[in-house]
Amino acid sequence: MLNKAKVERKPDLKAEKEVVYAAKKTQRKQQLKEKNAKRRCKGLKRKEK
């Protein structure tokens, strides 16, 4: 009888790559949000002067 609990699984590289890509995409979106927020603040300060 084979011990099925000890089956060695190969890593799912495609799934891992997708997870990394999604994380990078989320990080880029957050950076753009922050950048745009800073621009809006600077724009408002200029108008007030």
C-alpha positions in Angstrom: 0.0 0.0 0.0 1.3 3.4 -1.0 1.5 6.2 1.5 -0.4 9.0 -0.3 0.3 11.6 2.4 3.9 11.8 1.4 3.4 12.6 -2.3 5.8 15.3 -3.3 4.1 18.1 -5.2 5.9 20.3 -7.7 5.5 24.0 -7.1 2.8 25.7 -9.2 5.0 28.3 -10.7 2.2 29.9 -12.8 0.1 30.5 -9.7 3.0 31.8 -7.8 3.9 34.2 -10.6 0.3 35.5 -10.7 0.3 36.1 -7.0 3.6 38.1 -7.3 2.2 40.0 -10.2 -1.1 40.9 -8.4 0.9 42.1 -5.4 3.1 44.3 -7.5 0.1 45.7 -9.3 -1.6 46.6 -6.0 1.6 48.3 -4.9 1.8 50.3 -8.1 -1.8 51.4 -7.7 -1.2 52.5 -4.1 1.9 54.5 -5.2 -0.1 56.2 -7.9 -2.9 57.1 -5.5 -0.4 58.7 -3.1 1.3 60.5 -6.0 -2.0 61.9 -7.2 -3.1 62.9 -3.7 0.1 64.9 -3.3 -0.4 66.6 -6.6 -4.0 67.5 -5.6 -2.7 69.0 -2.3 -0.1 71.0 -4.1 -2.6 72.2 -6.7 -5.0 73.4 -3.9 -2.2 75.2 -2.2 -1.3 77.1 -5.3 -4.9 78.2 -5.8 -5.2 79.5 -2.3 -2.2 81.9 -2.7 
